[in-house]
Amino acid sequence: MALLHLAPLDRKVLRDLKRLWLQALAVGTVLGCGIALFVMATGMYASLERARDRYYATSLMADLAGGLVRAPERLGRELAALEGVAAIETRVSGLGLLTLRGVTEPVSARLVSLPADRRPRVNDLVLLAGQWPRPTRYDEILLSEAFAEAHELGPGARIPVLIRGQRKTLTVTGA
């Protein structure tokens, strides 16, 4: 009886809804799934951002990196004194050509120095195997885990390398 008091168009909508209730339920279900997926995706994105930020903070990852050729050490001290700079690490880096067993072509490697008296303040490393190179030894190195596994290199392995035209042999101390 309540249907009699509705406008003719409203009655038609209710009749159509009664006739097409299954399609309306399907549309509502798809819409509900879409909203649930959106909520889940935004929550997951926020969680991943927090995990990344925590990892970067605990690993002391750099927000900015730059390369200079033959910069004086005082430049590092001046940059560290700037407002907003939490930590700065000056390192020596370069390229070397490695000679590896089972590899016919020389392998190019980026060589990066470590502070002699302490752990790095920026871009700290996680030692997974072996030990840190001794500060007094310039022929000891750490390898990335993926590189060490791919070439079956572990602590104690010796790697011939060509650095600026000079042949040297480096000893792996860890990964």
C-alpha positions as a Markdown table, in Angstrom:
| # | Residue | x | y | z |
|---|---|---|---|---|
| 1 | Met | 0.0 | 0.0 | 0.0 |
| 2 | Ala | 2.9 | 2.3 | 0.6 |
| 3 | Leu | 3.8 | 2.0 | -3.1 |
| 4 | Leu | 0.6 | 3.8 | -4.0 |
| 5 | His | 1.9 | 7.1 | -2.4 |
| 6 | Leu | 5.1 | 7.1 | -4.5 |
| 7 | Ala | 5.6 | 9.0 | -7.7 |
| 8 | Pro | 5.2 | 6.8 | -10.8 |
| 9 | Leu | 8.9 | 7.0 | -11.6 |
| 10 | Asp | 9.9 | 5.9 | -8.0 |
| 11 | Arg | 7.4 | 2.9 | -8.3 |
| 12 | Lys | 9.1 | 2.0 | -11.6 |
| 13 | Val | 12.6 | 2.1 | -10.0 |
| 14 | Leu | 11.4 | -0.2 | -7.2 |
| 15 | Arg | 9.8 | -2.6 | -9.6 |
| 16 | Asp | 13.0 | -2.7 | -11.7 |
| 17 | Leu | 15.1 | -3.2 | -8.6 |
| 18 | Lys | 12.8 | -6.1 | -7.5 |
| 19 | Arg | 13.1 | -7.7 | -11.0 |
| 20 | Leu | 16.9 | -7.0 | -11.3 |
| 21 | Trp | 17.9 | -7.6 | -7.6 |
| 22 | Leu | 20.6 | -10.2 | -8.6 |
| 23 | Gln | 22.3 | -7.7 | -10.9 |
| 24 | Ala | 22.1 | -5.0 | -8.2 |
| 25 | Leu | 23.7 | -7.4 | -5.7 |
| 26 | Ala | 26.5 | -8.1 | -8.2 |
| 27 | Val | 27.2 | -4.4 | -8.8 |
| 28 | Gly | 27.2 | -3.8 | -5.0 |
| 29 | Thr | 29.6 | -6.7 | -4.5 |
| 30 | Val | 32.0 | -5.5 | -7.2 |
| 31 | Leu | 31.8 | -2.0 | -5.7 |
| 32 | Gly | 32.5 | -3.3 | -2.2 |
| 33 | Cys | 35.4 | -5.4 | -3.4 |
| 34 | Gly | 36.9 | -2.3 | -5.2 |
| 35 | Ile | 36.6 | -0.2 | -2.0 |
| 36 | Ala | 38.2 | -3.0 | 0.0 |
| 37 | Leu | 41.0 | -3.4 | -2.5 |
| 38 | Phe | 41.6 | 0.4 | -2.4 |
| 39 | Val | 41.7 | 0.5 | 1.4 |
| 40 | Met | 44.1 | -2.5 | 1.5 |
| 41 | Ala | 46.4 | -1.1 | -1.2 |
| 42 | Thr | 46.7 | 2.3 | 0.5 |
| 43 | Gly | 47.4 | 0.6 | 3.8 |
| 44 | Met | 50.0 | -1.6 | 2.3 |
| 45 | Tyr | 51.7 | 1.3 | 0.6 |
| 46 | Ala | 51.9 | 3.2 | 3.8 |
| 47 | Ser | 53.3 | 0.1 | 5.6 |
| 48 | Leu | 55.9 | -0.3 | 2.9 |
| 49 | Glu | 56.9 | 3.4 | 3.1 |
| 50 | Arg | 57.3 | 3.0 | 6.9 |
| 51 | Ala | 59.4 | -0.1 | 6.5 |
| 52 | Arg | 61.6 | 1.6 | 3.9 |
| 53 | Asp | 62.1 | 4.6 | 6.1 |
| 54 | Arg | 62.9 | 2.4 | 9.1 |
| 55 | Tyr | 65.5 | 0.4 | 7.1 |
| 56 | Tyr | 67.1 | 3.6 | 5.7 |
| 57 | Ala | 67.3 | 5.1 | 9.2 |
| 58 | Thr | 68.8 | 2.0 | 10.8 |
| 59 | Ser | 71.2 | 1.4 | 7.9 |
| 60 | Leu | 72.2 | 5.1 | 7.9 |
| 61 | Met | 71.3 | 5.4 | 4.2 |
| 62 | Ala | 72.2 | 8.6 | 2.5 |
| 63 | Asp | 69.6 | 11.0 | 1.2 |
| 64 | Leu | 72.0 | 12.5 | -1.2 |
| 65 | Ala | 75.3 | 11.3 | -2.8 |
| 66 | Gly | 77.7 | 13.2 | -4.9 |
| 67 | Gly | 81.0 | 12.5 | -6.6 |
| 68 | Leu | 84.0 | 14.8 | -6.8 |
| 69 | Val | 87.5 | 14.4 | -8.3 |
| 70 | Arg | 90.3 | 15.3 | -6.0 |
| 71 | Ala | 88.3 | 17.3 | -3.5 |
| 72 | Pro | 90.2 | 18.5 | -0.4 |
| 73 | Glu | 89.2 | 16.9 | 2.9 |
| 74 | Arg | 88.2 | 20.3 | 4.3 |
| 75 | Leu | 85.3 | 20.4 | 1.9 |
| 76 | Gly | 83.8 | 17.5 | 3.7 |
| 77 | Arg | 84.1 | 19.3 | 7.0 |
| 78 | Glu | 82.5 | 22.4 | 5.5 |
| 79 | Leu | 79.6 | 20.4 | 4.2 |
| 80 | Ala | 79.1 | 18.7 | 7.5 |
| 81 | Ala | 78.8 | 22.1 | 9.2 |
| 82 | Leu | 75.9 | 23.1 | 7.0 |
| 83 | Glu | 72.4 | 23.4 | 8.5 |
| 84 | Gly | 70.3 | 20.2 | 8.0 |
| 85 | Val | 73.3 | 17.9 | 7.4 |
| 86 | Ala | 73.0 | 15.0 | 9.9 |
| 87 | Ala | 76.1 | 13.1 | 8.8 |
| 88 | Ile | 78.6 | 13.1 | 6.0 |
| 89 | Glu | 81.1 | 10.5 | 4.9 |
| 90 | Thr | 83.9 | 11.2 | 2.5 |
| 91 | Arg | 85.3 | 8.1 | 0.7 |
| 92 | Val | 87.6 | 7.2 | -2.1 |
| 93 | Ser | 86.1 | 5.3 | -4.9 |
| 94 | Gly | 87.2 | 4.1 | -8.3 |
| 95 | Leu | 86.9 | 1.3 | -10.9 |
| 96 | Gly | 88.9 | -1.9 | -11.2 |
| 97 | Leu | 89.0 | -4.8 | -13.6 |
| 98 | Leu | 88.7 | -8.2 | -11.9 |
| 99 | Thr | 90.0 | -11.4 | -13.3 |
| 100 | Leu | 87.6 | -14.2 | -12.2 |
| 101 | Arg | 87.6 | -18.0 | -12.8 |
| 102 | Gly | 85.2 | -19.1 | -15.5 |
| 103 | Val | 84.7 | -15.6 | -16.8 |
| 104 | Thr | 86.4 | -14.8 | -20.1 |
| 105 | Glu | 85.9 | -11.0 | -20.1 |
| 106 | Pro | 87.3 | -8.8 | -17.3 |
| 107 | Val | 84.6 | -7.8 | -14.8 |
| 108 | Ser | 84.4 | -4.1 | -13.9 |
| 109 | Ala | 84.0 | -3.5 | -10.2 |
| 110 | Arg | 83.4 | -0.3 | -8.2 |
| 111 | Leu | 85.9 | -0.1 | -5.3 |
| 112 | Val | 84.8 | 2.0 | -2.3 |
| 113 | Ser | 86.9 | 2.7 | 0.7 |
| 114 | Leu | 85.8 | 2.2 | 4.3 |
| 115 | Pro | 86.7 | 4.5 | 7.2 |
| 116 | Ala | 89.9 | 3.1 | 8.8 |
| 117 | Asp | 89.0 | 3.8 | 12.5 |
| 118 | Arg | 85.2 | 3.0 | 12.6 |
| 119 | Arg | 82.1 | 1.7 | 10.9 |
| 120 | Pro | 80.6 | 4.0 | 8.2 |
| 121 | Arg | 78.4 | 6.9 | 9.4 |
| 122 | Val | 76.5 | 6.9 | 6.1 |
| 123 | Asn | 75.5 | 3.9 | 4.0 |
| 124 | Asp | 76.5 | 1.4 | 6.7 |
| 125 | Leu | 77.1 | -2.2 | 5.6 |
| 126 | Val | 75.6 | -5.4 | 7.1 |
| 127 | Leu | 78.3 | -8.1 | 7.4 |
| 128 | Leu | 76.7 | -11.5 | 6.5 |
| 129 | Ala | 79.8 | -13.7 | 6.4 |
| 130 | Gly | 83.4 | -13.4 | 7.4 |
| 131 | Gln | 84.9 | -10.3 | 9.0 |
| 132 | Trp | 85.6 | -6.6 | 8.4 |
| 133 | Pro | 88.8 | -5.8 | 6.6 |
| 134 | Arg | 91.6 | -4.8 | 8.9 |
| 135 | Pro | 92.3 | -1.0 | 8.9 |
| 136 | Thr | 96.0 | -1.5 | 8.3 |
| 137 | Arg | 95.5 | -3.8 | 5.3 |
| 138 | Tyr | 94.7 | -2.1 | 1.9 |
| 139 | Asp | 94.5 | -5.4 | 0.1 |
| 140 | Glu | 91.4 | -6.8 | 2.0 |
| 141 | Ile | 87.9 | -6.3 | 0.7 |
| 142 | Leu | 84.2 | -7.0 | 1.3 |
| 143 | Leu | 82.0 | -8.2 | -1.5 |
| 144 | Ser | 78.3 | -7.8 | -2.1 |
| 145 | Glu | 76.5 | -11.0 | -1.1 |
| 146 | Ala | 75.0 | -11.4 | -4.6 |
| 147 | Phe | 78.4 | -11.0 | -6.3 |
| 148 | Ala | 80.1 | -13.4 | -3.9 |
| 149 | Glu | 77.4 | -16.1 | -4.4 |
| 150 | Ala | 77.3 | -15.7 | -8.2 |
| 151 | His | 81.0 | -16.2 | -8.4 |
| 152 | Glu | 81.4 | -18.7 | -5.5 |
| 153 | Leu | 83.7 | -16.4 | -3.6 |
| 154 | Gly | 84.0 | -16.5 | 0.2 |
| 155 | Pro | 86.3 | -15.3 | 2.9 |
| 156 | Gly | 89.9 | -16.0 | 2.0 |
| 157 | Ala | 89.4 | -16.0 | -1.8 |
| 158 | Arg | 92.0 | -14.0 | -3.7 |
| 159 | Ile | 91.0 | -11.9 | -6.7 |
| 160 | Pro | 93.5 | -10.4 | -9.2 |
| 161 | Val | 92.5 | -6.8 | -10.1 |
| 162 | Leu | 93.8 | -4.1 | -12.3 |
| 163 | Ile | 93.6 | -0.6 | -10.7 |
| 164 | Arg | 94.8 | 2.4 | -12.6 |
| 165 | Gly | 97.2 | 0.2 | -14.7 |
| 166 | Gln | 98.7 | -1.6 | -11.7 |
| 167 | Arg | 98.0 | -5.3 | -11.0 |
| 168 | Lys | 97.1 | -6.2 | -7.4 |
| 169 | Thr | 95.7 | -9.2 | -5.6 |
| 170 | Leu | 92.8 | -8.5 | -3.2 |
| 171 | Thr | 91.8 | -10.9 | -0.4 |
| 172 | Val | 88.1 | -11.3 | 0.4 |
| 173 | Thr | 87.4 | -11.0 | 4.1 |
| 174 | Gly | 83.6 | -11.1 | 4.1 |
| 175 | Ala | 80.3 | -10.4 | 2.3 |
